[in-house]
């Protein structure tokens, strides 16, 4: 850790010598505090491993002694000793089961993995970056490593029994993957609500396809979309950056907690439960600010941490809308073309617009009436800052939307947001209003319409 201490000294020197600190200096100072905080936590895991091992050995040694002294229990003096040792063994056993109820190797493994991640973070921040692109790349690498540490923390937390109990009063089943369910009773409880957890926020996505792998991929992508939309609807508007961009950035950090799928004559219906750690939300919000050189307020971070995922009824309605659109598209579109669409949509969700746009353009050439392909092409072109191309795709998508098996308000909200962000506020109002006409409970459209002054 010698290099870390040198880095602390360097950061302190910078903070003294630079009167008007730029975002780079703020990041360097902040990452030092993060390294220090995580080092203390990793050291705590190591200590927990030592204590767990020590208690285990003590229980074993005292147990052997009690067994060895059993022949002497007829003597009053030894009987007291045996009784005292028995109470000690019982107390140590209770202590271990209540506090250290996992193998000490769990803690040692987490500590070793944590130190490795900290060393890798240290390696990234010690490098010299010659331009802004390199600096942004470094921040993304550090972000991935910090999220890895957070996953380690949650893993240890769950193994030690301090994770939320999702059974009992709330009727939550254990978060174990359900391989295949044929009856309603086998469905996990989180399909009808979200687990209560003070440390994480949960979101659900659904995917439908004849291929299990494709349905699984789509379910995860839709869960991330649900997280992004719920965050966007909750976060206050701030100057200097688009809160939708921050929402997308935060949603990307969600990880899979559980999954469930069913099979019917049409194919697979796959559900994925994802979670965002509240500590991770705070970390990612800071890193977004450092990367974009903007200030993300504490109020915005708190709003993200206290986001209320869509209600059960709303979420199920959104899932049903997507399911019907998917089934209808699969019926209308050639299977090979639909697979191209899924590949393009997946690339778009990964923000790989260079791959997504050509795939989706190929799809709409072969299936010009494919509503969801036009909608995704519009989103991809907007991400790539192709304003004219995005507007053309949006106009085609909203023209096709009324012909679908079920109405979808999201396309109107997205088109309105595109126009609003382009400075065409007056034009955007009609599209937000159209979204609310179709779906009055659409939280993001309601928020966006309020931003226009109506």
C-alpha positions as CSV (number, residue, x, y, z in Angstrom):
1,X,0.0,0.0,0.0
2,X,3.1,2.3,-0.2
3,X,1.9,3.6,-3.5
4,X,-1.5,4.5,-2.0
5,X,0.2,6.6,0.7
6,X,2.2,8.4,-1.9
7,X,-1.0,9.1,-3.8
8,X,-2.6,10.5,-0.6
9,X,0.4,12.9,-0.2
10,X,0.1,13.9,-3.8
11,X,-3.6,14.6,-3.5
12,X,-3.0,16.7,-0.4
13,X,-0.3,18.7,-2.2
14,X,-2.7,19.4,-5.1
15,X,-5.4,20.5,-2.8
16,X,-3.1,23.1,-1.2
17,X,-1.4,24.3,-4.4
18,X,-4.4,24.6,-6.6
19,X,-6.8,27.3,-5.4
20,X,-9.5,26.8,-7.9
21,X,-9.6,22.9,-8.2
22,X,-10.8,21.5,-11.4
23,X,-12.9,18.3,-11.6
24,X,-9.8,16.2,-12.2
25,X,-8.3,17.3,-8.9
26,X,-11.7,16.6,-7.2
27,X,-11.7,13.1,-8.6
28,X,-8.2,12.4,-7.4
29,X,-9.0,13.6,-3.9
30,X,-12.3,11.7,-3.8
31,X,-10.8,8.4,-5.0
32,X,-8.2,8.6,-2.2
33,X,-11.0,8.7,0.3
34,X,-12.7,5.8,-1.5
35,X,-9.6,3.7,-1.4
36,X,-9.2,4.4,2.3
37,X,-12.8,3.5,3.0
38,X,-12.6,0.3,1.1
39,X,-9.2,-0.6,2.6
40,X,-10.8,-0.3,6.1
41,X,-13.7,-2.6,5.0
42,X,-11.4,-5.2,3.5
43,X,-9.3,-5.2,6.6
44,X,-12.6,-5.7,8.5
45,X,-13.3,-8.8,6.4
46,X,-9.8,-10.1,7.3
47,X,-10.4,-9.5,11.0
48,X,-13.8,-11.2,10.8
49,X,-12.1,-14.2,9.3
50,X,-9.6,-14.3,12.1
51,X,-12.4,-14.0,14.7
52,X,-14.5,-16.6,13.1
53,X,-11.6,-19.0,12.8
54,X,-10.6,-18.3,16.4
55,X,-14.1,-19.0,17.8
56,X,-14.4,-22.2,15.7
57,X,-11.0,-23.4,17.2
58,X,-12.0,-22.4,20.7
59,X,-15.3,-24.3,20.4
60,X,-13.4,-27.3,19.2
61,X,-10.7,-27.2,21.9
62,X,-13.2,-26.6,24.7
63,X,-15.4,-29.3,23.4
64,X,-12.5,-31.8,23.4
65,X,-11.7,-30.8,27.0
66,X,-15.3,-31.3,28.1
67,X,-15.3,-34.7,26.5
68,X,-12.0,-35.7,28.1
69,X,-13.2,-34.6,31.6
70,X,-16.5,-36.5,31.4
71,X,-15.1,-39.4,33.5
72,X,-14.4,-36.9,36.3
73,X,-17.9,-35.4,36.5
74,X,-18.7,-37.4,39.6
75,X,-16.3,-35.1,41.5
76,X,-17.9,-31.9,42.6
77,X,-14.9,-29.7,41.7
78,X,-14.6,-31.1,38.2
79,X,-18.3,-31.1,37.7
80,X,-18.2,-27.2,38.1
81,X,-15.3,-27.0,35.7
82,X,-17.1,-29.2,33.1
83,X,-20.3,-27.1,33.6
84,X,-18.5,-23.8,33.1
85,X,-16.8,-25.1,30.0
86,X,-20.1,-26.4,28.7
87,X,-21.6,-22.9,29.1
88,X,-18.6,-21.4,27.4
89,X,-18.9,-23.7,24.4
90,X,-22.7,-23.0,24.2
91,X,-22.0,-19.2,24.4
92,X,-19.3,-19.3,21.8
93,X,-21.5,-21.4,19.5
94,X,-24.4,-18.9,19.9
95,X,-22.0,-16.0,19.2
96,X,-20.7,-17.6,16.0
97,X,-24.1,-18.6,14.6
98,X,-25.4,-15.1,15.3
99,X,-22.5,-13.0,14.0
100,X,-20.1,-15.2,12.2
101,X,-22.3,-17.9,10.8
102,X,-20.2,-18.6,7.7
103,X,-16.9,-20.3,7.2
104,X,-13.9,-18.1,7.9
105,X,-12.7,-18.8,4.4
106,X,-15.6,-16.7,3.1
107,X,-14.1,-13.7,4.8
108,X,-10.6,-14.5,3.8
109,X,-11.6,-15.0,0.2
110,X,-13.5,-11.6,0.1
111,X,-10.5,-9.9,1.7
112,X,-8.1,-11.4,-0.8
113,X,-10.3,-10.4,-3.7
114,X,-10.9,-7.0,-2.3
115,X,-7.1,-6.3,-2.0
116,X,-6.6,-7.4,-5.5
117,X,-9.3,-4.9,-6.7
118,X,-7.9,-2.1,-4.7
119,X,-4.5,-2.7,-6.2
120,X,-6.0,-2.5,-9.7
121,X,-7.8,0.7,-8.8
122,X,-4.5,2.1,-7.5
123,X,-2.8,1.1,-10.8
124,X,-5.3,3.0,-12.9
125,X,-5.2,6.2,-10.9
126,X,-1.4,6.2,-10.8
127,X,-1.1,6.4,-14.6
128,X,-0.6,9.7,-16.4
129,X,-3.4,10.6,-18.8
130,X,-2.6,12.9,-21.8
131,X,-6.1,13.7,-23.0
132,X,-9.8,13.8,-22.0
133,X,-10.7,10.5,-23.7
134,X,-8.0,8.7,-21.7
135,X,-9.2,10.3,-18.5
136,X,-12.9,9.3,-19.2
137,X,-11.7,5.8,-19.9
138,X,-9.8,5.6,-16.6
139,X,-12.9,6.8,-14.7
140,X,-15.0,4.0,-16.3
141,X,-12.4,1.4,-15.3
142,X,-12.4,2.7,-11.8
143,X,-16.2,2.6,-11.8
144,X,-16.2,-1.0,-12.8
145,X,-13.7,-1.9,-10.1
146,X,-15.6,0.0,-7.4
147,X,-18.8,-1.8,-8.4
148,X,-16.9,-5.1,-8.1
149,X,-16.0,-4.1,-4.5
150,X,-19.7,-3.3,-3.9
151,X,-20.7,-6.8,-5.2
152,X,-18.2,-8.3,-2.8
153,X,-19.7,-6.4,0.1
154,X,-23.2,-7.5,-0.8
155,X,-22.0,-11.1,-1.2
156,X,-20.5,-11.2,2.3
157,X,-23.5,-9.4,3.7
158,X,-25.9,-12.0,2.3
159,X,-23.7,-15.0,3.3
160,X,-23.5,-13.7,6.9
161,X,-27.3,-13.6,7.2
162,X,-27.6,-9.8,7.3
163,X,-29.4,-9.6,4.0
164,X,-33.1,-8.9,4.1
165,X,-35.2,-11.9,4.9
166,X,-37.7,-12.1,2.0
167,X,-40.0,-14.7,3.5
168,X,-42.2,-14.6,6.6
169,X,-44.5,-11.6,6.9
170,X,-44.1,-10.3,3.3
171,X,-44.5,-13.7,1.9
172,X,-41.4,-13.4,-0.2
173,X,-39.9,-16.8,-1.4
174,X,-36.2,-17.4,-1.1
175,X,-34.2,-15.7,-3.9
176,X,-33.2,-18.9,-5.5
177,X,-33.4,-19.3,-9.3
178,X,-36.5,-21.2,-10.4
179,X,-35.4,-23.4,-13.3
180,X,-38.9,-24.1,-14.7
181,X,-42.4,-23.6,-13.4
182,X,-45.6,-25.0,-14.7
183,X,-48.0,-23.7,-12.1
184,X,-49.0,-20.3,-10.8
185,X,-48.1,-21.3,-7.2
186,X,-44.4,-21.8,-8.2
187,X,-44.0,-18.2,-9.3
188,X,-41.7,-16.1,-7.1
189,X,-43.3,-13.4,-5.0
190,X,-41.2,-10.6,-6.6
191,X,-43.4,-10.8,-9.7
192,X,-46.1,-9.2,-7.7
193,X,-44.0,-6.7,-5.8
194,X,-40.5,-5.8,-4.8
195,X,-38.5,-7.2,-1.8
196,X,-38.2,-4.8,1.1
197,X,-34.5,-3.9,1.5
198,X,-32.9,-0.9,3.1
199,X,-29.7,-1.4,1.0
200,X,-31.0,-2.0,-2.5
201,X,-33.7,-1.1,-5.0
202,X,-35.2,-3.8,-7.2
203,X,-36.6,-3.8,-10.8
204,X,-38.1,-6.4,-13.0
205,X,-37.9,-7.0,-16.8
206,X,-39.6,-9.6,-19.0
207,X,-38.5,-11.1,-22.3
208,X,-40.5,-13.3,-24.7
209,X,-39.0,-15.4,-27.5
210,X,-38.9,-18.9,-29.0
211,X,-35.3,-19.0,-27.9
212,X,-34.6,-19.2,-24.2
213,X,-31.3,-17.4,-24.6
214,X,-32.9,-14.5,-26.5
215,X,-35.8,-14.3,-24.0
216,X,-33.2,-14.2,-21.1
217,X,-31.2,-11.4,-22.8
218,X,-34.3,-9.4,-23.5
219,X,-35.6,-9.7,-19.9
220,X,-32.4,-8.3,-18.5
221,X,-32.4,-5.5,-21.0
222,X,-36.0,-4.6,-20.1
223,X,-35.1,-4.7,-16.4
224,X,-32.4,-2.1,-17.0
225,X,-34.9,-0.1,-19.1
226,X,-37.3,-0.2,-16.2
227,X,-34.6,1.0,-13.8
228,X,-33.7,3.8,-16.1
229,X,-37.3,4.9,-16.6
230,X,-38.2,4.8,-12.9
231,X,-35.0,6.8,-12.1
232,X,-35.7,9.4,-14.9
233,X,-39.2,9.9,-13.5
234,X,-37.9,10.5,-10.0
235,X,-34.8,12.6,-10.5
236,X,-35.2,16.4,-10.3
237,X,-34.1,18.4,-13.4
238,X,-30.7,20.0,-12.9
239,X,-28.6,22.4,-15.0
240,X,-25.5,21.3,-16.9
241,X,-26.6,17.8,-17.8
242,X,-29.5,15.7,-18.9
243,X,-31.0,13.7,-15.9
244,X,-32.0,11.0,-18.4
245,X,-28.4,10.5,-19.2
246,X,-27.6,10.2,-15.5
247,X,-30.5,7.7,-15.1
248,X,-29.1,5.6,-17.9
249,X,-25.6,5.7,-16.3
250,X,-27.0,4.6,-12.9
251,X,-29.2,1.8,-14.4
252,X,-26.2,0.3,-16.2
253,X,-24.9,-0.7,-12.7
254,X,-27.8,-3.0,-11.9
255,X,-27.0,-6.7,-11.4
256,X,-29.2,-9.8,-11.6
257,X,-30.5,-11.1,-8.3
258,X,-33.0,-13.8,-9.5
259,X,-34.8,-15.1,-12.5
260,X,-37.8,-17.2,-13.5
261,X,-39.3,-18.5,-16.7
262,X,-42.3,-20.3,-18.1
263,X,-42.8,-22.0,-21.4
264,X,-46.0,-22.0,-23.5
265,X,-46.8,-22.8,-27.1
266,X,-45.5,-19.4,-28.2
267,X,-42.1,-19.9,-26.6
268,X,-40.5,-18.7,-23.4
269,X,-41.5,-15.9,-21.1
270,X,-38.5,-15.0,-19.0
271,X,-38.5,-12.7,-16.0
272,X,-35.4,-11.1,-14.4
273,X,-35.1,-9.3,-11.1
274,X,-32.2,-6.8,-10.9
275,X,-31.0,-4.6,-8.1
276,X,-29.1,-1.4,-7.6
277,X,-27.1,-0.9,-4.4
278,X,-27.8,2.5,-2.8
279,X,-24.2,2.9,-2.0
280,X,-23.4,2.1,-5.6
281,X,-25.9,4.7,-6.8
282,X,-24.0,7.4,-4.8
283,X,-20.7,6.3,-6.1
284,X,-21.8,6.1,-9.8
285,X,-23.5,9.5,-9.5
286,X,-20.2,11.0,-8.3
287,X,-18.3,9.3,-11.1
288,X,-20.8,10.6,-13.7
289,X,-20.2,14.1,-12.4
290,X,-16.4,13.6,-12.6
291,X,-16.6,12.2,-16.1
292,X,-19.0,14.9,-17.5
293,X,-17.4,17.7,-15.4
294,X,-20.8,18.6,-13.8
295,X,-22.1,18.8,-10.3
296,X,-24.6,16.1,-9.3
297,X,-26.4,17.5,-6.2
298,X,-26.9,15.6,-3.0
299,X,-30.7,15.9,-3.5
300,X,-30.4,14.1,-6.8
301,X,-28.4,11.3,-5.2
302,X,-31.0,10.9,-2.4
303,X,-33.8,10.9,-4.9
304,X,-32.2,8.1,-6.8
305,X,-31.5,6.1,-3.6
306,X,-35.2,6.5,-2.5
307,X,-36.7,5.8,-5.9
308,X,-40.0,3.9,-5.7
309,X,-40.1,1.3,-8.5
310,X,-43.2,1.3,-10.6
311,X,-46.2,0.0,-8.8
312,X,-47.2,-3.6,-9.3
313,X,-50.1,-2.8,-11.5
314,X,-48.1,-0.4,-13.7
315,X,-45.1,-2.7,-14.0
316,X,-47.3,-5.7,-14.9
317,X,-49.1,-3.4,-17.4
318,X,-45.8,-2.4,-19.0
319,X,-44.7,-6.0,-19.1
320,X,-48.0,-7.0,-20.7
321,X,-47.7,-4.2,-23.3
322,X,-44.1,-5.3,-24.2
323,X,-45.2,-8.9,-24.3
324,X,-48.1,-8.2,-26.7
325,X,-45.9,-6.0,-28.9
326,X,-43.3,-8.7,-29.0
327,X,-45.7,-11.6,-29.8
328,X,-47.4,-9.5,-32.5
329,X,-44.0,-8.6,-34.1
330,X,-42.9,-12.2,-34.0
331,X,-46.1,-13.1,-35.8
332,X,-45.7,-10.5,-38.5
333,X,-41.9,-10.5,-39.0
334,X,-39.7,-13.2,-40.6
335,X,-37.8,-15.0,-37.8
336,X,-34.4,-14.1,-39.3
337,X,-35.3,-10.5,-39.4
338,X,-36.6,-10.5,-35.9
339,X,-33.3,-12.0,-34.7
340,X,-31.5,-9.1,-36.4
341,X,-33.8,-6.7,-34.6
342,X,-33.0,-8.4,-31.2
343,X,-29.3,-8.1,-32.0
344,X,-29.7,-4.4,-32.9
345,X,-31.8,-3.6,-29.8
346,X,-29.3,-5.4,-27.5
347,X,-26.4,-3.4,-29.1
348,X,-28.4,-0.2,-28.6
349,X,-29.0,-1.0,-24.9
350,X,-25.3,-1.5,-24.5
351,X,-24.8,1.9,-26.1
352,X,-23.0,0.3,-29.0
353,X,-24.6,2.5,-31.6
354,X,-22.0,1.8,-34.2
355,X,-23.3,-1.8,-34.3
356,X,-26.9,-1.1,-33.5
357,X,-27.7,1.4,-36.2
358,X,-26.6,-0.7,-39.3
359,X,-28.5,-3.8,-37.9
360,X,-31.7,-1.8,-37.2
361,X,-31.5,-0.1,-40.6
362,X,-31.2,-3.5,-42.3
363,X,-34.3,-4.6,-40.3
364,X,-36.5,-1.6,-41.4
365,X,-35.5,-2.1,-45.0
366,X,-36.7,-5.7,-44.9
367,X,-39.7,-5.0,-42.6
368,X,-40.8,-1.4,-43.2
369,X,-43.9,-1.8,-41.0
370,X,-41.9,-3.1,-38.0
371,X,-42.8,-0.5,-35.3
372,X,-40.4,-1.5,-32.6
373,X,-37.5,-1.6,-35.1
374,X,-38.2,2.0,-36.1
375,X,-38.5,3.1,-32.5
376,X,-35.2,1.5,-31.5
377,X,-33.5,3.0,-34.6
378,X,-34.7,6.4,-33.5
379,X,-33.3,5.9,-30.1
380,X,-30.0,4.6,-31.5
381,X,-29.6,7.5,-33.9
382,X,-30.5,10.0,-31.1
383,X,-27.7,8.4,-29.0
384,X,-25.3,8.8,-31.9
385,X,-26.3,12.5,-32.2
386,X,-27.8,12.0,-35.7
387,X,-30.7,14.5,-35.2
388,X,-32.2,14.4,-38.7
389,X,-32.0,10.6,-38.8
390,X,-33.5,10.2,-35.4
391,X,-36.4,12.6,-36.2
392,X,-37.2,10.7,-39.4
393,X,-37.2,7.4,-37.5
394,X,-39.4,8.8,-34.7
395,X,-41.9,10.1,-37.2
396,X,-42.1,6.7,-38.8
397,X,-42.5,5.0,-35.4
398,X,-45.4,7.3,-34.2
399,X,-47.1,6.8,-37.6
400,X,-47.0,3.0,-37.1
401,X,-47.8,2.9,-33.4
402,X,-51.7,3.1,-33.7
403,X,-51.6,0.0,-35.9
404,X,-50.1,-2.2,-33.2
405,X,-51.9,-4.8,-31.2
406,X,-51.6,-2.7,-28.1
407,X,-51.0,1.1,-27.6
408,X,-47.5,2.1,-26.5
409,X,-47.2,5.6,-24.9
410,X,-43.4,5.4,-24.5
411,X,-42.7,6.2,-28.2
412,X,-44.6,9.5,-27.9
413,X,-42.7,10.4,-24.7
414,X,-39.4,9.6,-26.3
415,X,-40.1,11.7,-29.4
416,X,-41.2,14.6,-27.1
417,X,-38.0,14.3,-25.1
418,X,-36.0,14.4,-28.3
419,X,-37.7,17.6,-29.5
420,X,-37.4,19.1,-26.0
421,X,-33.7,18.4,-25.8
422,X,-33.4,19.9,-29.3
423,X,-34.8,23.2,-28.0
424,X,-38.2,22.7,-29.7
425,X,-40.2,22.9,-26.5
426,X,-43.5,24.0,-28.0
427,X,-43.5,21.0,-30.4
428,X,-42.6,18.6,-27.6
429,X,-45.7,19.3,-25.6
430,X,-48.1,17.7,-28.0
431,X,-46.2,14.4,-27.8
432,X,-46.0,14.4,-24.0
433,X,-49.7,15.0,-24.0
434,X,-50.3,12.2,-26.5
435,X,-48.3,9.8,-24.2
436,X,-50.5,10.8,-21.2
437,X,-53.6,10.5,-23.3
438,X,-52.8,6.8,-24.0
439,X,-51.3,6.1,-20.5
440,X,-52.3,8.6,-17.9
441,X,-50.0,7.0,-15.3
442,X,-46.9,7.4,-17.4
443,X,-44.7,9.1,-14.8
444,X,-41.9,10.3,-17.1
445,X,-44.3,11.9,-19.6
446,X,-46.1,13.7,-16.8
447,X,-42.7,15.0,-15.5
448,X,-41.6,16.0,-19.0
449,X,-44.8,17.9,-19.7
450,X,-44.4,19.8,-16.4
451,X,-40.9,20.8,-17.5
452,X,-42.4,22.5,-20.6
453,X,-44.4,24.8,-18.4
454,X,-47.7,23.1,-18.9
